Amino acid sequence: MSALTGGTETVKYFVSIGSRFQDGTYRKSGAYYSQVDFRSNIDAKLANNINLSIDVAGRQENRHGTIYSEYETFRNVPRGKPTDVAWWFNGKARTRCGIRPESCCYVTNMGGYNKDIRYILESNIRLNINIPWIKGFISYRQCVY
């Protein structure tokens, strides 16, 4: 993550960008998650009793999984015997009498994959107005999208 912060007495800002990667339950499997995100916060003092804040955050989520559910994977992978051959000499995965795939098919992209990309944007604008003649009273308006 990288961040930049600074400003003056009247305007302050914070900007950051980051990314993350999470491998699936099995290392180097067909399932993983990655994300790129950013955040920007700007605070401005417009007058002695008026402050404006603008916050924007967004991210792109990349969800990549096999065609088998987690339930199927955890139900069938432990059923494989350590002495069974998962791959034939020609590189094809072994199936058990054509009924269900071998354990290696559950954790790889061999049968296909599900790719889900999501875009999320969050924003917030806030205007604070301090009423000096009413002690302790602050009026604010907020817009969230």
N, C-alpha and C positions, 0 to 999 in steps of 0.2 A: 504494500500500500504506500502511496506517495501522497503527501499533503503539503499544502501551501497556506499559510496564514499571515495576516498582517492588516494594515489599514492605518487610518489616522484617528484623531480624536472624535471625528463625526461619523466616519464610515469604517466598519470593520468587516473583514471577509475571511472565509475558510473554504478551501476547495480541496477535495481529495478524490483519488481514483485508485481502484484496487481490483484484484482478481483472486480467485481461489479455484482449486481443483480438488475433487474428492473421488478417489477410486472406489469401485464397488466393493461388495463384501469379499469377493475373491480378487486377489491382486491381478492386474492386467486382464480383467474380464471384459465382457461386452457391456457392462453397466458402469456408468460414471456420471459425475455431475461437475459442471464448471460454471463459473459466474464472473461477469465483469460488472463493476459498479462504480458510480460516481456520486458525489455529494457537494453541494454548494450552499453556503449560508452567507447572507449579507445582512448586516445590521447597520442602519443609518439613523442618526439623530437629526431629524428635520428641523426641529426648533427646541427651545428649552424644555417643553413639556410634551413633545410629540416624537415618537420613535417608530420606525418602520423596519420590519424583518421579512426577508424573503428567503425561503428554504426550498431547495429543489434536490431530489434524490432519484436516482434511477438505476436499474440493473437489467442485464440480460442473463437469463438462466438457460443453460443448455442441459437438458436431462436426456440421457442416452441409456436405453435399457434393452435387454433381450426381449424376445417375444413371449417368454415364459414369465409368469407372475412369481413374486417372491415365495408365495405359498408352494407352487409347483417345484421351484428350485430346492427349497429346504425340505420338501417332502421326498423328492426323488434322488437328490445327490447322495445322501447318506446310505441309500439302498445299494449303491454300487459297491461291488466287492473289490478289494485292493488287488486281487489276483486276476480280475477280468481285464481283457484288452479293450481299451477305449477307442483305439484307432487301428484300422487295418493297415497292412504294409503299403497299400496304394494311397494312403492319406485320407481315406473316407472314414467317417465315424461309424462305429459299430452300433447297431440297434438291436434290441432284444426281440427277435422274431417279428420285427416290423411294428411292434405294439407301441413302444415309446422310445425316445432317443436315449442314448447313453449320457452319463453325467456330464461329459465334456460339452455336450450340446446345450445344456442349460445355462452355462456360464459364459459362452462365447456368442459371437454373431452368426454362427453357422446357419441357424434357422431363419435369420432376419433380425431386425432391430426396430425399436420404437424410439423415434427422435422427437423430442418435445422442446421447442424453443419458446420462451416466454419473455415478454418485455413489460417491465413494471416502471411506472413513473409516479412519484409522489411529490406534491408541491404544497406549500403552505405560505400564505401571506398574512401578516399580522400588523395592525396599526394600533399602537398604544397611545392613549391620550391621558395625561395626568392633569386632573383638575386641582390646581393649587389652593383654591379657596375652600375646598372640601377636603379636610385632612384624611389621608388614607384611601381616598377614592381614585381608582384608575378605570377609565373606560377603554375597552378595546374591541376591535372588529377583526374577525378572522375569517379567511376563506381557504378552504382545504379542497384540493382536487386530486 
